[in-house]
Amino acid sequence: MLFAQEAEPDSLPSWKQERKLGVLINQSSFDNWLAGGVNSFSGTLNFDYDLAYQNEKWNWTTTLDAALGYAKNMGDDYFNKTEDQLEINTILLRKSERDINFSSSFNLKTQNAPGNNFIEQEGDIERVKTSGFFSPAYMRLGVGIAFKKDDLIALQFNPLNARLIVVDQMFTRNLAAGETFFGVAADKTTRWEAGASFALQSKRTIAKNVVLSNNLSLVANYLEEFKNIDLDFTSTLNMKVNEYLSAMLEVQFLYDDNALADLQFRQVFGLAVSLPF
């Protein structure tokens, strides 16, 4: 005879995934409009993928966020990039009876397409390549502690953290003495850093069909300029109209003195078509 004990639902291994494809479009046109204006078109493609696994002892979550957008004004020779992001976050957490647990995390952040500067010379526009896919790419691996409360808020603090910056050698080949490309020295392709990191992810419903999401990342380098903390903060407000239509407002603040010793700012607003599948 065989006897089996019924398992509690929470103790069973389980997988959970969510995928969403979004299209953000802005367009304006003018004809005999005395107030003036420039015909323009812009579009952004977003892809989000969330994967989670948990059993009695472990919780593993991975997220992929990708976005690429371009805009073109009438009369311009080139499309201008308005958004470019490719980021993967994965967190492995050892469960306990407390909300604070030991964890390990990995982060990869880069871009999908080349970045360019447009320089006007003698009436012509010259396009100069300033970055590319995996140039730069930031990879970070750390161990520490994590706090997670449902899907509403998650914190990770890694006192032991290694970061690798990767670039294509074409961007460092002709650097002047003492000059760097995103912190990578002349004729090099990588830069290693060791330090500490802090990350926060939160999601809050502030009104019916209105959700505010925040992502904060702080990284300090033990090896040099410890006080110069790299900051990346993104806040997104999603206002859902129905299952497929929503309005989105996103702002981002970025500081990385290896790239630019000043605060960078980006803002995007538009109407989005979201396709969950």
C-alpha positions, -999 to +999 in steps of 0.1 A: +000+000+000+012+035-008+005+066+012+010+102-001+009+134+018-008+163+000+017+191-006+009+227+002+003+248-029+031+272-020+056+245-016+053+231-051+078+241-077+062+266-100+070+287-131+054+320-139+060+341-170+046+372-186+054+387-220+043+420-234+049+438-267+042+475-270+042+501-298+044+538-289+037+562-319+037+600-322+029+619-353+023+655-362+016+673-395+009+709-405-005+725-437-009+763-439-006+765-402+002+801-393+015+793-359+042+772-375+053+736-369+074+708-384+059+676-397+074+647-378+069+610-370+083+589-342+078+553-330+091+531-302+090+494-299+090+479-264+094+442-254+091+431-217+096+395-205+093+383-169+102+348-158+100+335-122+105+302-105+101+292-069+102+261-048+104+255-010+139+269-007+147+291-037+131+320-056+146+330-090+133+359-111+146+372-144+134+402-164+142+414-199+134+450-209+141+461-244+131+492-263+141+509-295+127+541-309+134+566-337+121+600-348+123+619-381+114+655-389+105+666-424+137+678-441+161+658-420+185+634-437+186+609-409+164+593-383+172+603-348+172+577-320+148+586-292+151+554-271+174+525-269+176+500-240+184+464-235+186+452-199+185+418-182+182+414-144+182+381-126+180+375-089+185+342-070+171+343-035+174+318-007+141+316+011+137+319+048+109+327+073+120+363+072+114+389+045+152+395+043+171+367+026+206+360+012+207+366-025+228+368-056+221+391-086+233+397-121+226+427-143+234+433-180+228+466-196+236+478-231+219+492-262+205+477-294+217+500-322+245+525-328+244+560-314+254+589-335+262+626-333+252+648-362+277+676-371+270+703-397+300+711-419+298+735-448+261+730-452+263+692-450+253+669-421+279+644-411+269+615-390+296+604-364+292+570-346+296+575-309+285+541-295+272+507-307+257+474-296+277+461-266+297+494-267+293+500-239+279+470-221+278+469-183+277+435-166+274+433-128+275+403-105+270+406-067+261+387-036+244+402-005+209+404+009+175+410-005+141+421+007+110+413-013+074+420-004+051+403-029+054+420-063+051+455-049+086+463-037+120+446-038+154+457-025+189+443-031+221+453-013+253+437-025+284+447-004+305+424-027+300+435-063+320+431-095+313+451-126+327+447-161+325+474-188+330+462-223+335+483-255+346+478-291+383+486-296+373+509-325+362+535-300+394+534-279+420+530-307+425+568-313+420+581-278+443+609-265+465+604-235+445+602-204+412+601-223+388+572-218+356+558-235+330+551-208+360+546-184+379+522-207+414+533-214+431+537-248+435+505-269+416+485-242+382+468-245+373+462-209+374+478-175+370+459-142+355+475-111+348+461-076+324+478-052+289+478-037+255+482-052+220+490-041+189+484-062+152+491-057+121+481-077+087+492-067+052+491-083+022+510-068-014+515-080-021+552-072-056+553-088-078+530-108-059+518-139-029+540-130+003+523-120+036+539-110+068+519-113+102+529-100+136+514-106+167+527-088+203+515-091+233+528-072+268+515-078+300+525-060+336+516-070+359+505-041+390+507-064+388+544-072+366+575-066+344+556-042+324+587-034+313+591-071+283+569-070+267+559-104+230+565-104+203+552-127+167+560-118+136+554-140+101+562-131+072+551-153+035+560-150+012+537-169-024+549-174-045+520-188-074+528-211-084+492-218-067+459-224-047+471-254-045+509-251-026+529-225-008+562-220+027+562-207+050+589-191+085+579-184+114+599-169+150+588-164+179+603-145+214+589-152+248+598-137+280+580-146+312+601-144+330+575-166+308+586-194+298+622-185+305+640-152+270+655-152+234+645-147+217+631-178+179+633-182+154+617-206+116+620-208+091+602-230+053+606-232+028+590-256+000+566-264+009+530-264-006+498-279+002+468-257-001+433-269+002+406-241+008+371-254 
